[in-house]
Each structure stands twice: as C-alpha cells, then as structure tokens.
Amino acid sequence: MTHTHAEDLGKARTAADFAAVIALLDTDLNDAIARRHELQQAEDRAIFGDGDLAAARAALDDCNEAIALIEKTIDAVDKCRAAAAESEARADVAALGEETAAKAATLGQRWRTVHRLVEQLRQELFEADALSRAISTANGLFDAAGVADLKVNLTTIRRAAMAGARAAAPARLSRSAIQSDRLLLSFLSPGGALDPRPALGAAVEGVRSKFIPASERG
C-alpha cells in the first residue's frame, strides 16, 4: 500500500470512502499481477542463462509478497466497508424512525383539524337546512297568496354560494381519500347531495319533461 493509500484509508469513514480505497488497491493489485508475469518470464530466461537467476527469483518473491499483502489489505478494508455500510443503514433507519414519528405527530394534528372542520360543517349544514326549510314554507305561502314573485330560488342561492375556487387534489391519493373527496365535492357540485330532487315529471331548469300532463294532451 502506498503512502497515499494509507492516508486515504486513515481518513475513510463511510462505506463510499472505503470503497474508493478498495478501488485504488485493486489497481495496485492488477499492476502487481502484471509485474509478476514479467518477473516470471525473467525467471524463465534466467534459468536458461539469460540473466541473474537469484536476483530474478528474489524479485519474484518480493512481488508475490506484495500481492499477498495487497489482497490481505483489500480483505480488511472490505470488512471495514461492510461495517460502515451496516452502520449507515442503521443510522438511516433511525433517521427514518424520527422522521416518521414527526409525520405521525403532524398527522394527528391534521386529523384533529379535520374533526373540528367536519363538526363545524355539520353545524353549518344544520343551520342552513333550518333556513332552507323556513324559506320553502314561505315559498308555499307565497304560491297560495298568489304572489309567486316573492318566492326565493333555493338552488340558485346555494349554487351561487358554492361557486368559489376549489383546492386542487394531489396526483396521488389513497382510495379512501378519493372517496371522501368525492363526497365533499358532492356538497359543492350541481346535482350533488344538497341539490333538491325535483318531483317525477317536473320541469328542471327550463327542460320540458317527457311526461306530458293529461291537460296538455291533444
């Protein structure tokens, strides 16, 4: 291991740091293996009188020792990398746990707000229904008194009041959230839960019924 590698290893803390050192050691190992091949060829030539055989074998032994040391070092560093990765995984899980706990607290606050708004909505609906029934009674009296021009169109009032801007739904919603959103929108939409249902055969907003009264038949 070179001085640079030893310095990098001393600074390594994360799994990525150890992996970078292993990559450098792999390069050294490949170079050493290539060097060993050259030394083996030099040894073969020395055996046949071309070169110093003792020197060639000493160099080959040194190279083999260097290769063994690099491989041992890689194995040790890889164990450090695995340990660091495991520690980082535990830290990630712990961080996720803290984040999830914070989200759970926020979720509780959101549900409490939903409860408060739903109860407020129910109260408003109760009061609106009482006013609507009172106006319906008055409309009946106006018809009986022959002053239909005094009647109030409850549907027109409600639809005008419900004509404001609506919140955009997010791209992803659970099935229960979609169903709940549809229910809430039914309170705002024409033809929804709060629209009075016309009597069978009655004209609706200027549309003539297909059921023609007997008095109008030819």
N, CA, C and O of each residue as an XYZ file, in Angstrom:
872
protein
N       0.850     -1.192      0.000
C       0.000      0.000      0.000
C       0.885      1.241      0.000
O       1.815      1.347      0.799
N       0.592      2.178     -0.899
C       1.370      3.409     -0.975
C       1.010      4.318      0.196
O       0.036      4.096      0.914
N       1.830      5.344      0.357
C       1.578      6.313      1.428
C       0.232      7.000      1.209
O      -0.506      7.266      2.157
N      -0.077      7.288     -0.080
C      -1.343      7.951     -0.397
C      -2.524      7.079     -0.009
O      -3.511      7.558      0.550
N      -2.406      5.767     -0.317
C      -3.481      4.851      0.031
C      -3.665      4.771      1.547
O      -4.788      4.767      2.050
N      -2.559      4.710      2.250
C      -2.626      4.637      3.709
C      -3.274      5.894      4.279
O      -4.029      5.823      5.249
N      -2.980      7.039      3.681
C      -3.573      8.299      4.140
C      -5.073      8.314      3.864
O      -5.865      8.738      4.707
N      -5.460      7.841      2.657
C      -6.885      7.771      2.310
C      -7.622      6.817      3.244
O      -8.747      7.087      3.663
N      -6.974      5.698      3.564
C      -7.606      4.730      4.450
C      -7.771      5.312      5.856
O      -8.773      5.065      6.526
N      -6.781      6.082      6.288
C      -6.868      6.702      7.607
C      -7.988      7.718      7.705
O      -8.547      7.937      8.780
N      -8.320      8.345      6.567
C      -9.383      9.350      6.548
C     -10.761      8.736      6.292
O     -11.786      9.383      6.511
N     -10.777      7.489      5.828
C     -12.047      6.858      5.440
C     -12.975      6.704      6.643
O     -12.557      6.272      7.718
N     -14.238      7.066      6.440
C     -15.245      6.931      7.490
C     -16.509      6.247      6.970
O     -17.155      5.483      7.687
N     -16.847      6.530      5.726
C     -18.089      5.994      5.167
C     -17.797      4.786      4.280
O     -16.652      4.526      3.909
N     -18.860      4.058      3.952
C     -18.721      2.903      3.068
C     -18.174      3.340      1.712
O     -17.387      2.618      1.099
N     -18.582      4.509      1.245
C     -18.082      5.014     -0.038
C     -16.585      5.311      0.039
O     -15.848      5.062     -0.915
N     -16.139      5.846      1.180
C     -14.704      6.123      1.353
C     -13.895      4.828      1.274
O     -12.870      4.767      0.595
N     -14.364      3.802      1.972
C     -13.648      2.522      1.960
C     -13.682      1.895      0.569
O     -12.703      1.286      0.137
N     -14.807      2.044     -0.134
C     -14.909      1.505     -1.491
C     -13.911      2.191     -2.418
O     -13.344      1.550     -3.303
N     -13.694      3.491     -2.220
C     -12.721      4.214     -3.045
C     -11.305      3.703     -2.800
O     -10.522      3.570     -3.740
N     -10.975      3.417     -1.545
C      -9.656      2.861     -1.226
C      -9.504      1.482     -1.848
O      -8.441      1.152     -2.373
N     -10.549      0.680     -1.795
C     -10.500     -0.660     -2.397
C     -10.245     -0.557     -3.898
O      -9.500     -1.361     -4.458
N     -10.861      0.425     -4.548
C     -10.643      0.613     -5.986
C      -9.180      0.920     -6.276
O      -8.616      0.412     -7.245
N      -8.566      1.749     -5.440
C      -7.145      2.064     -5.614
C      -6.284      0.818     -5.395
O      -5.331      0.572     -6.135
N      -6.630      0.045     -4.380
C      -5.876     -1.183     -4.095
C      -6.047     -2.210     -5.211
O      -5.115     -2.951     -5.524
N      -7.231     -2.251     -5.806
C      -7.449     -3.153     -6.936
C      -6.538     -2.792     -8.101
O      -6.008     -3.665     -8.789
N      -6.366     -1.495     -8.310
C      -5.450     -1.049     -9.374
C      -4.025     -1.492     -9.060
O      -3.312     -1.985     -9.935
N      -3.613     -1.314     -7.803
C      -2.275     -1.766     -7.398
C      -2.128     -3.269     -7.576
O      -1.080     -3.749     -8.010
N      -3.181     -4.014     -7.241
C      -3.132     -5.466     -7.360
C      -2.977     -5.890     -8.811
O      -2.190     -6.783     -9.123
N      -3.728     -5.251     -9.693
C      -3.619     -5.570    -11.118
C      -2.227     -5.267    -11.648
O      -1.671     -6.035    -12.433
N      -1.661     -4.132    -11.209
C      -0.303     -3.774    -11.629
C       0.706     -4.798    -11.107
O       1.635     -5.185    -11.816
N       0.511     -5.232     -9.858
C       1.435     -6.203     -9.261
C       1.346     -7.553     -9.966
O       2.360     -8.219    -10.179
N       0.129     -7.951    -10.327
C      -0.043     -9.217    -11.041
C       0.636     -9.156    -12.412
O       1.278    -10.111    -12.850
N       0.476     -7.991    -13.084
C       1.153     -7.828    -14.374
C       2.671     -7.856    -14.188
O       3.383     -8.436    -15.008
N       3.169     -7.234    -13.117
C       4.596     -7.235    -12.815
C       5.079     -8.654    -12.529
O       6.171     -9.037    -12.949
N       4.261     -9.438    -11.810
C       4.647    -10.824    -11.518
C       4.806    -11.628    -12.796
O       5.720    -12.445    -12.911
N       3.926    -11.402    -13.748
C       4.022    -12.112    -15.023
C       5.351    -11.792    -15.710
O       6.003    -12.676    -16.265
N       5.738    -10.522    -15.665
C       7.013    -10.125    -16.264
C       8.192    -10.779    -15.541
O       9.152    -11.225    -16.169
N       8.101    -10.830    -14.196
C       9.189    -11.422    -13.417
C       9.273    -12.938    -13.639
O      10.359    -13.517    -13.626
N       8.113    -13.566    -13.842
C       8.132    -14.999    -14.140
C       8.815    -15.270    -15.477
O       9.532    -16.259    -15.632
N       8.585    -14.390    -16.425
C       9.251    -14.537    -17.712
C      10.769    -14.311    -17.571
O      11.578    -14.990    -18.203
N      11.127    -13.325    -16.712
C      12.546    -13.054    -16.480
C      13.210    -14.244    -15.799
O      14.355    -14.582    -16.098
N      12.472    -14.887    -14.867
C      12.996    -16.073    -14.193
C      13.233    -17.197    -15.195
O      14.253    -17.883    -15.137
N      12.275    -17.385    -16.124
C      12.419    -18.427    -17.133
C      13.661    -18.173    -18.001
O      14.403    -19.099    -18.328
N      13.868    -16.919    -18.362
C      15.041    -16.612    -19.188
C      16.332    -16.850    -18.410
O      17.328    -17.325    -18.956
N      16.288    -16.497    -17.077
C      17.498    -16.661    -16.258
C      17.858    -18.130    -16.100
O      19.032    -18.492    -16.023
N      16.824    -18.975    -16.051
C      17.078    -20.416    -15.923
C      17.925    -20.921    -17.101
O      18.744    -21.828    -16.952
N      17.708    -20.311    -18.274
C      18.441    -20.721    -19.457
C      19.648    -19.816    -19.712
O      20.152    -19.741    -20.832
N      20.101    -19.133    -18.666
C      21.346    -18.386    -18.747
C      21.235    -16.947    -19.161
O      22.252    -16.270    -19.311
N      19.998    -16.444    -19.354
C      19.825    -15.054    -19.760
C      19.400    -14.234    -18.553
O      18.212    -13.979    -18.357
N      20.385    -13.813    -17.732
C      20.085    -13.004    -16.564
C      20.489    -13.674    -15.273
O      20.934    -14.821    -15.252
N      20.318    -12.909    -14.170
C      20.697    -13.386    -12.840
C      19.509    -14.122    -12.240
O      18.504    -13.501    -11.895
N      19.613    -15.428    -12.114
C      18.504    -16.244    -11.636
C      18.154    -15.911    -10.189
O      16.976    -15.804     -9.850
N      19.152    -15.749     -9.341
C      18.906    -15.447     -7.925
C      18.177    -14.114     -7.771
O      17.240    -13.984     -6.983
N      18.633    -13.125     -8.547
C      18.000    -11.811     -8.476
C      16.575    -11.871     -9.000
O      15.676    -11.240     -8.444
N      16.370    -12.633    -10.072
C      15.036    -12.748    -10.658
C      14.072    -13.409     -9.676
O      12.932    -12.972     -9.520
N      14.556    -14.492     -9.000
C      13.696    -15.189     -8.044
C      13.432    -14.336     -6.807
O      12.336    -14.386     -6.249
N      14.417    -13.556     -6.369
C      14.223    -12.660     -5.219
C      13.175    -11.585     -5.546
O      12.323    -11.247     -4.723
N      13.270    -11.062     -6.777
C      12.295    -10.045     -7.192
C      10.904    -10.649     -7.292
O       9.919    -10.004     -6.933
N      10.817    -11.895     -7.781
C       9.528    -12.569     -7.894
C       8.928    -12.844     -6.509
O       7.723    -12.697     -6.302
N       9.779    -13.239     -5.579
C       9.299    -13.474     -4.210
C       8.760    -12.187     -3.602
O       7.705    -12.182     -2.967
N       9.497    -11.090     -3.803
C       9.045     -9.792     -3.282
C       7.692     -9.410     -3.886
O       6.806     -8.888     -3.210
N       7.571     -9.693     -5.191
C       6.311     -9.356     -5.870
C       5.156    -10.190     -5.319
O       4.061     -9.670     -5.104
N       5.394    -11.476     -5.093
C       4.359    -12.346     -4.536
C       3.950    -11.898     -3.133
O       2.772    -11.940     -2.777
N       4.925    -11.474     -2.350
C       4.623    -10.972     -1.010
C       3.785     -9.690     -1.081
O       2.862     -9.479     -0.294
N       4.144     -8.839     -2.059
C       3.386     -7.592     -2.230
C       1.942     -7.889     -2.629
O       1.005     -7.253     -2.147
N       1.781     -8.886     -3.536
C       0.426     -9.263     -3.959
C      -0.373     -9.808     -2.776
O      -1.537     -9.454     -2.589
N       0.261    -10.674     -1.978
C      -0.422    -11.239     -0.814
C      -0.809    -10.151      0.173
O      -1.890    -10.198      0.760
N       0.071     -9.169      0.358
C      -0.218     -8.062      1.282
C      -1.380     -7.210      0.777
O      -2.251     -6.806      1.547
N      -1.377     -6.941     -0.547
C      -2.471     -6.137     -1.110
C      -3.798     -6.873     -0.962
O      -4.808     -6.273     -0.592
N      -3.794     -8.178     -1.252
C      -5.029     -8.955     -1.137
C      -5.526     -8.982      0.310
O      -6.724     -8.871      0.566
N      -4.591     -9.131      1.248
C      -4.963     -9.123      2.665
C      -5.526     -7.764      3.060
O      -6.499     -7.675      3.810
N      -4.902     -6.707      2.546
C      -5.371     -5.351      2.861
C      -6.757     -5.106      2.271
O      -7.621     -4.514      2.919
N      -6.960     -5.564      1.043
C      -8.281     -5.401      0.412
C      -9.347     -6.103      1.235
O     -10.436     -5.567      1.446
N      -9.027     -7.307      1.700
C      -9.993     -8.060      2.516
C     -10.322     -7.312      3.802
O     -11.480     -7.270      4.216
N      -9.306     -6.720      4.437
C      -9.524     -5.981      5.684
C     -10.340     -4.714      5.435
O     -11.251     -4.382      6.193
N      -9.987     -4.011      4.349
C     -10.715     -2.776      4.038
C     -12.164     -3.095      3.669
O     -13.073     -2.338      4.009
N     -12.378     -4.215      2.973
C     -13.742     -4.592      2.596
C     -14.588     -4.873      3.835
O     -15.780     -4.565      3.857
N     -13.981     -5.453      4.858
C     -14.705     -5.676      6.101
C     -15.069     -4.336      6.749
O     -16.158     -4.179      7.300
N     -14.151     -3.383      6.675
C     -14.451     -2.037      7.196
C     -15.587     -1.398      6.401
O     -16.466     -0.747      6.965
N     -15.553     -1.595      5.073
C     -16.619     -1.055      4.226
C     -17.971     -1.656      4.597
O     -18.967     -0.940      4.693
N     -18.005     -2.980      4.806
C     -19.254     -3.651      5.165
C     -19.771     -3.159      6.514
O     -20.971     -2.947      6.690
N     -18.859     -2.981      7.457
C     -19.262     -2.493      8.778
C     -19.812     -1.076      8.695
O     -20.805     -0.739      9.340
N     -19.139     -0.243      7.878
C     -19.598      1.136      7.715
C     -20.967      1.170      7.040
O     -21.835      1.958      7.415
N     -21.152      0.303      6.035
C     -22.444      0.254      5.344
C     -23.558     -0.169      6.300
O     -24.662      0.373      6.253
N     -23.262     -1.140      7.167
C     -24.260     -1.584      8.140
C     -24.595     -0.478      9.131
O     -25.754     -0.280      9.495
N     -23.556      0.242      9.564
C     -23.780      1.347     10.493
C     -24.608      2.454      9.841
O     -25.503      3.028     10.461
N     -24.291      2.739      8.578
C     -25.037      3.768      7.862
C     -26.493      3.350      7.669
O     -27.404      4.174      7.754
N     -26.702      2.045      7.408
C     -28.073      1.558      7.239
C     -28.863      1.724      8.538
O     -30.027      2.126      8.523
N     -28.207      1.406      9.667
C     -28.888      1.593     10.962
C     -29.195      3.062     11.204
O     -30.261      3.413     11.710
N     -28.233      3.926     10.830
C     -28.455      5.366     11.005
C     -29.601      5.849     10.128
O     -30.398      6.691     10.542
N     -29.681      5.308      8.899
C     -30.772      5.692      8.006
C     -32.118      5.258      8.578
O     -33.098      6.000      8.512
N     -32.157      4.036      9.147
C     -33.399      3.543      9.735
C     -33.793      4.404     10.935
O     -34.964      4.735     11.122
N     -32.783      4.762     11.751
C     -33.067      5.609     12.914
C     -33.594      6.970     12.477
O     -34.533      7.504     13.067
N     -32.968      7.532     11.422
C     -33.421      8.827     10.913
C     -34.837      8.721     10.352
O     -35.656      9.622     10.530
N     -35.116      7.598      9.666
C     -36.463      7.389      9.139
C     -37.469      7.259     10.277
O     -38.604      7.724     10.172
N     -37.037      6.617     11.372
C     -37.921      6.488     12.526
C     -38.275      7.849     13.110
O     -39.430      8.109     13.449
N     -37.271      8.715     13.227
C     -37.520     10.059     13.754
C     -38.427     10.855     12.813
O     -39.333     11.564     13.251
N     -38.161     10.718     11.505
C     -38.981     11.425     10.529
C     -40.429     10.924     10.563
O     -41.374     11.709     10.477
N     -40.580      9.608     10.689
C     -41.922      9.026     10.732
C     -42.665      9.457     11.992
O     -43.865      9.725     11.943
N     -41.962      9.524     13.117
C     -42.589      9.977     14.362
C     -43.076     11.419     14.222
O     -44.158     11.769     14.694
N     -42.260     12.254     13.563
C     -42.658     13.648     13.356
C     -43.884     13.724     12.438
O     -44.797     14.518     12.666
N     -43.887     12.884     11.398
C     -45.037     12.868     10.493
C     -46.288     12.371     11.212
O     -47.390     12.853     10.951
N     -46.116     11.407     12.118
C     -47.260     10.891     12.877
C     -47.861     11.991     13.750
O     -49.081     12.104     13.864
N     -47.001     12.798     14.360
C     -47.498     13.902     15.183
C     -48.258     14.911     14.325
O     -49.308     15.415     14.724
N     -47.713     15.201     13.138
C     -48.382     16.128     12.223
C     -49.705     15.545     11.744
O     -50.699     16.259     11.610
N     -49.706     14.217     11.483
C     -50.931     13.559     11.042
C     -52.014     13.675     12.108
O     -53.176     13.925     11.787
N     -51.640     13.496     13.376
C     -52.610     13.645     14.458
C     -53.210     15.045     14.477
O     -54.410     15.215     14.688
N     -52.354     16.051     14.251
C     -52.847     17.433     14.210
C     -53.810     17.629     13.044
O     -54.836     18.297     13.172
N     -53.452     17.023     11.884
C     -54.316     17.143     10.707
C     -55.684     16.514     10.965
O     -56.714     17.091     10.616
N     -55.688     15.316     11.583
C     -56.961     14.654     11.845
C     -57.797     15.442     12.849
O     -59.022     15.485     12.742
N     -57.134     16.066     13.826
C     -57.881     16.896     14.772
C     -58.507     18.093     14.055
O     -59.626     18.505     14.361
N     -57.756     18.641     13.093
C     -58.304     19.750     12.307
C     -59.473     19.277     11.467
O     -60.483     19.972     11.356
N     -59.344     18.086     10.869
C     -60.440     17.518     10.082
C     -61.677     17.332     10.958
O     -62.791     17.658     10.548
N     -61.473     16.811     12.155
C     -62.605     16.617     13.072
C     -63.296     17.940     13.381
O     -64.522     18.041     13.354
N     -62.481     18.951     13.674
C     -63.059     20.261     14.001
C     -63.836     20.822     12.812
O     -64.936     21.349     12.981
N     -63.264     20.708     11.605
C     -63.930     21.265     10.427
C     -65.182     20.482     10.059
O     -66.179     21.061      9.629
N     -65.127     19.155     10.230
C     -66.316     18.344      9.940
C     -67.446     18.712     10.891
O     -68.593     18.860     10.468
N     -67.128     18.859     12.165
C     -68.160     19.251     13.129
C     -68.689     20.651     12.829
O     -69.880     20.922     12.982
N     -67.785     21.540     12.397
C     -68.223     22.888     12.019
C     -69.112     22.818     10.780
O     -70.114     23.527     10.689
N     -68.739     21.952      9.817
C     -69.547     21.775      8.614
C     -70.936     21.236      8.967
O     -71.937     21.710      8.432
N     -71.000     20.259      9.854
C     -72.293     19.701     10.261
C     -73.185     20.782     10.874
O     -74.378     20.866     10.583
N     -72.575     21.605     11.729
C     -73.355     22.663     12.368
C     -73.880     23.654     11.335
O     -75.030     24.088     11.404
N     -73.011     24.013     10.362
C     -73.437     24.938      9.310
C     -74.547     24.309      8.461
O     -75.490     24.997      8.070
N     -74.438     23.004      8.174
C     -75.465     22.322      7.393
C     -76.793     22.290      8.143
O     -77.856     22.477      7.550
N     -76.722     22.050      9.461
C     -77.947     22.042     10.267
C     -78.650     23.404     10.184
O     -79.864     23.491      9.999
N     -77.844     24.460     10.328
C     -78.441     25.808     10.323
C     -78.934     26.184      8.932
O     -79.976     26.823      8.783
N     -78.161     25.774      7.897
C     -78.594     26.055      6.527
C     -79.879     25.301      6.203
O     -80.760     25.827      5.523
N     -79.982     24.064      6.693
C     -81.195     23.279      6.445
C     -82.405     23.928      7.112
O     -83.494     23.963      6.539
N     -82.206     24.442      8.329
C     -83.321     25.103      9.019
C     -83.785     26.332      8.238
O     -84.984     26.566      8.087
N     -82.824     27.112      7.745
C     -83.180     28.290      6.946
C     -83.855     27.887      5.646
O     -84.810     28.528      5.207
N     -83.350     26.814      5.031
C     -83.932     26.349      3.765
C     -85.365     25.896      3.956
O     -86.228     26.196      3.130
N     -85.632     25.161      5.061
C     -86.990     24.710      5.324
C     -87.920     25.894      5.593
O     -89.081     25.891      5.184
N     -87.400     26.891      6.278
C     -88.219     28.080      6.553
C     -88.562     28.813      5.259
O     -89.690     29.273      5.080
N     -87.584     28.918      4.356
C     -87.830     29.592      3.081
C     -88.791     28.785      2.219
O     -89.650     29.346      1.540
N     -88.638     27.446      2.252
C     -89.558     26.590      1.491
C     -90.993     26.779      1.970
O     -91.923     26.834      1.166
N     -91.163     26.878      3.278
C     -92.508     27.112      3.840
C     -93.053     28.446      3.362
O     -94.218     28.547      2.977
N     -92.200     29.478      3.388
C     -92.628     30.800      2.925
C     -92.970     30.771      1.440
O     -93.932     31.410      1.015
N     -92.188     30.032      0.643
C     -92.481     29.926     -0.795
C     -93.866     29.330     -1.013
O     -94.602     29.765     -1.898
N     -94.218     28.331     -0.203
C     -95.544     27.737     -0.319
C     -96.640     28.743      0.000
O     -97.682     28.761     -0.655
N     -96.408     29.568      0.993
C     -97.392     30.591      1.353
C     -97.520     31.643      0.246
O     -98.613     32.136     -0.033
N     -96.375     31.984     -0.386
C     -96.417     32.966     -1.477
C     -97.224     32.425     -2.646
O     -97.976     33.160     -3.286
N     -97.060     31.100     -2.927
C     -97.857     30.491     -4.001
C     -99.345     30.560     -3.662
O    -100.175     30.915     -4.499
N     -99.657     30.215     -2.430
C    -101.060     30.220     -2.015
C    -101.655     31.619     -2.056
O    -102.839     31.783     -2.350
N    -100.836     32.635     -1.761
C    -101.323     34.017     -1.747
C    -101.294     34.652     -3.120
O    -101.718     35.798     -3.274
N    -100.807     33.940     -4.123
C    -100.764     34.473     -5.477
C     -99.677     35.500     -5.688
O     -99.784     36.345     -6.577
N     -98.643     35.441     -4.892
C     -97.522     36.390     -5.058
C     -96.235     35.584     -5.282
O     -95.282     35.659     -4.505
N     -96.248     34.817     -6.366
C     -95.106     33.935     -6.656
C     -93.813     34.716     -6.892
O     -92.722     34.161     -6.757
N     -93.927     36.005     -7.245
C     -92.718     36.796     -7.490
C     -91.895     36.995     -6.218
O     -90.734     37.399     -6.286
N     -92.494     36.713     -5.059
C     -91.767     36.842     -3.797
C     -90.986     35.574     -3.432
O     -90.207     35.563     -2.478
N     -91.205     34.521     -4.198
C     -90.547     33.254     -3.891
C     -89.017     33.375     -4.078
O     -88.525     34.161     -4.888
N     -88.314     32.582     -3.312
C     -86.843     32.561     -3.361
C     -86.382     31.228     -3.953
O     -86.840     30.166     -3.531
N     -85.480     31.286     -4.925
C     -84.948     30.071     -5.540
C     -83.792     29.546     -4.696
O     -82.686     30.085     -4.737
N     -84.055     28.501     -3.939
C     -83.048     27.956     -3.023
C     -81.834     27.392     -3.773
O     -80.698     27.533     -3.320
N     -82.081     26.761     -4.909
C     -80.975     26.173     -5.675
C     -80.041     27.249     -6.200
O     -78.820     27.089     -6.171
N     -80.621     28.353     -6.683
C     -79.790     29.450     -7.199
C     -78.907     30.024     -6.098
O     -77.730     30.310     -6.316
N     -79.495     30.189     -4.905
C     -78.726     30.734     -3.780
C     -77.581     29.800     -3.418
O     -76.446     30.232     -3.220
N     -77.901     28.508     -3.335
C     -76.864     27.563     -2.917
C     -75.751     27.470     -3.949
O     -74.573     27.481     -3.593
N     -76.110     27.380     -5.213
C     -75.084     27.239     -6.247
C     -74.208     28.484     -6.354
O     -73.006     28.379     -6.601
N     -74.794     29.643     -6.174
C     -74.004     30.872     -6.200
C     -73.019     30.899     -5.031
O     -71.875     31.333     -5.169
N     -73.494     30.424     -3.878
C     -72.632     30.409     -2.693
C     -71.510     29.382     -2.832
O     -70.444     29.543     -2.237
N     -71.745     28.328     -3.612
C     -70.767     27.250     -3.754
C     -69.843     27.441     -4.956
O     -69.075     26.540     -5.294
N     -69.910     28.603     -5.602
C     -69.193     28.796     -6.870
C     -67.752     29.245     -6.703
O     -67.110     29.602     -7.691
N     -67.219     29.239     -5.479
C     -65.849     29.699     -5.258
C     -64.799     28.717     -5.763
O     -65.116     27.633     -6.253
N     -63.542     29.126     -5.629
C     -62.416     28.284     -6.072
C     -62.327     27.022     -5.222
O     -62.704     27.016     -4.050
N     -61.820     25.952     -5.837
C     -61.672     24.671     -5.143
C     -60.195     24.280     -5.068
O     -59.401     24.614     -5.948
N     -59.855     23.579     -4.017
C     -58.471     23.101     -3.863
C     -58.193     22.008     -4.882
O     -59.039     21.152     -5.141
N     -56.995     22.048     -5.457
C     -56.594     21.020     -6.422
C     -56.157     19.761     -5.679
O     -55.353     19.823     -4.749
N     -56.690     18.634     -6.095
C     -56.311     17.366     -5.460
C     -54.900     16.968     -5.900
O     -54.538     17.185     -7.056
N     -54.097     16.388     -5.000
C     -52.749     15.945     -5.379
C     -52.810     14.797     -6.374
O     -53.846     14.152     -6.535
N     -51.680     14.550     -7.044
C     -51.641     13.498     -8.065
C     -51.872     12.120     -7.466
O     -52.431     11.239     -8.119
N     -51.438     11.934     -6.218
C     -51.582     10.627     -5.587
C     -52.471     10.741     -4.354
O     -52.208     11.539     -3.454
N     -53.525      9.930     -4.327
C     -54.429      9.886     -3.186
C     -54.796      8.422     -2.927
O     -54.904      7.623     -3.858
N     -54.985      8.087     -1.659
C     -55.458      6.744     -1.339
C     -56.909      6.602     -1.772
O     -57.594      7.597     -2.013
N     -57.375      5.354     -1.871
C     -58.757      5.123     -2.300
C     -59.747      5.765     -1.332
O     -60.740      6.354     -1.760
N     -59.483      5.655     -0.038
C     -60.398      6.248      0.943
C     -60.416      7.769      0.827
O     -61.462      8.394      0.998
N     -59.253      8.369      0.536
C     -59.193      9.825      0.383
C     -59.962     10.257     -0.861
O     -60.641     11.284     -0.840
N     -59.864      9.483     -1.950
C     -60.602      9.804     -3.171
C     -62.102      9.755     -2.912
O     -62.841     10.640     -3.344
N     -62.552      8.719     -2.205
C     -63.979      8.595     -1.902
C     -64.456      9.743     -1.027
O     -65.538     10.290     -1.241
N     -63.642     10.106     -0.037
C     -64.018     11.210      0.852
C     -64.065     12.527      0.090
O     -64.946     13.356      0.318
N     -63.101     12.714     -0.828
C     -63.066     13.947     -1.622
C     -64.306     14.044     -2.508
O     -64.893     15.116     -2.653
N     -64.696     12.919     -3.096
C     -65.906     12.918     -3.930
C     -67.143     13.260     -3.112
O     -68.030     13.977     -3.575
N     -67.191     12.735     -1.884
C     -68.329     13.036     -1.018
C     -68.383     14.530     -0.704
O     -69.445     15.148     -0.764
N     -67.220     15.105     -0.366
C     -67.192     16.535     -0.051
C     -67.554     17.370     -1.280
O     -68.267     18.367     -1.167
N     -67.059     16.958     -2.463
C     -67.375     17.706     -3.680
C     -68.858     17.615     -4.026
O     -69.402     18.505     -4.680
N     -69.520     16.528     -3.580
C     -70.948     16.395     -3.857
C     -71.757     17.478     -3.151
O     -72.870     17.792     -3.573
N     -71.210     18.050     -2.080
C     -71.890     19.158     -1.400
C     -71.772     20.449     -2.210
O     -72.597     21.353     -2.070
N     -70.747     20.530     -3.052
C     -70.493     21.758     -3.796
C     -71.007     21.714     -5.226
O     -71.281     22.755     -5.824
N     -71.140     20.503     -5.780
C     -71.436     20.352     -7.206
C     -72.929     20.375     -7.486
O     -73.713     19.857     -6.691
N     -73.342     20.977     -8.623
C     -74.746     20.906     -9.041
C     -75.172     19.451     -9.208
O     -74.431     18.633     -9.753
N     -76.360     19.145     -8.740
C     -76.831     17.769     -8.802
C     -76.295     16.902     -7.692
O     -76.539     15.696     -7.671
N     -75.561     17.506     -6.758
C     -74.957     16.751     -5.676
C     -75.907     16.528     -4.522
O     -77.124     16.651     -4.661
N     -75.327     16.195     -3.374
C     -76.123     15.786     -2.215
C     -77.080     16.873     -1.732
O     -78.143     16.555     -1.200
N     -76.731     18.138     -1.903
C     -77.553     19.219     -1.364
C     -78.566     19.775     -2.361
O     -79.390     20.616     -2.001
N     -78.511     19.312     -3.616
C     -79.485     19.790     -4.597
C     -80.827     19.111     -4.349
O     -80.884     17.885     -4.255
N     -81.912     19.886     -4.242
C     -83.228     19.258     -4.052
C     -83.607     18.440     -5.278
O     -83.364     18.861     -6.409
N     -84.201     17.272     -5.054
C     -84.613     16.425     -6.164
C     -85.997     16.850     -6.648
O     -86.941     16.895     -5.860
N     -86.126     17.165     -7.956
C     -87.445     17.570     -8.471
C     -88.422     16.404     -8.452
O     -88.024     15.241     -8.521
N     -89.680     16.725     -8.359
C     -90.711     15.687     -8.385
C     -90.717     15.005     -9.741
O     -90.317     15.602    -10.740
N     -91.166     13.765     -9.782
C     -91.203     12.994    -11.009
C     -92.073     13.708    -12.043
O     -93.236     14.021    -11.789
N     -91.486     13.957    -13.208
C     -92.220     14.608    -14.280
C     -92.143     16.117    -14.244
O     -92.647     16.774    -15.155
N     -91.520     16.696    -13.210
C     -91.437     18.145    -13.111
C     -90.350     18.674    -14.026
O     -89.347     18.001    -14.265
N     -90.548     19.879    -14.536
C     -89.537     20.508    -15.394
C     -88.335     20.911    -14.549
O     -88.482     21.361    -13.413
N     -87.170     20.747    -15.107
C     -85.948     21.080    -14.384
C     -85.180     22.121    -15.178
O     -84.682     21.846    -16.270
N     -85.091     23.325    -14.616
C     -84.322     24.412    -15.208
C     -84.676     24.605    -16.682
O     -83.790     24.675    -17.533
N     -85.952     24.688    -16.976
C     -86.400     25.002    -18.325
C     -86.451     23.823    -19.270
O     -86.799     23.993    -20.438
N     -86.108     22.605    -18.794
C     -86.165     21.417    -19.648
C     -87.544     20.788    -19.525
O     -87.991     20.465    -18.425
N     -88.216     20.615    -20.659
C     -89.592     20.087    -20.627
C     -89.553     18.592    -20.346
O     -88.764     17.868    -20.955
N     -90.382     18.128    -19.446
C     -90.440     16.724    -19.099
C     -91.058     15.920    -20.244
O     -91.913     16.421    -20.974
N     -90.620     14.678    -20.392
C     -91.200     13.801    -21.405
C     -92.566     13.274    -20.964
O     -93.315     12.703    -21.757
N     -92.876     13.480    -19.671
C     -94.186     13.062    -19.179
C     -95.148     14.249    -19.311
O     -95.104     15.170    -18.495
N     -96.008     14.237    -20.324
C     -96.896     15.369    -20.620
C     -98.173     15.204    -19.796
O     -98.843     14.174    -19.879
N     -98.508     16.234    -18.992
C     -99.751     16.147    -18.208
C    -100.956     15.922    -19.105
O    -100.946     16.319    -20.270
N    -102.004     15.282    -18.566
C    -103.209     14.960    -19.346
C    -103.877     16.206    -19.892
O    -104.446     16.177    -20.983
N    -103.814     17.336    -19.125
C    -104.464     18.566    -19.541
C    -103.839     19.170    -20.790
O    -104.465     19.976    -21.478
N    -102.564     18.768    -21.089
C    -101.869     19.325    -22.234
C    -101.909     18.394    -23.436
O    -101.439     18.760    -24.513
N    -102.464     17.190    -23.269
C    -102.510     16.266    -24.381
C    -103.589     16.688    -25.379
O    -104.637     17.204    -24.991
N    -103.325     16.465    -26.655
C    -104.270     16.866    -27.675
C    -105.423     15.877    -27.809
O    -106.314     16.076    -28.635
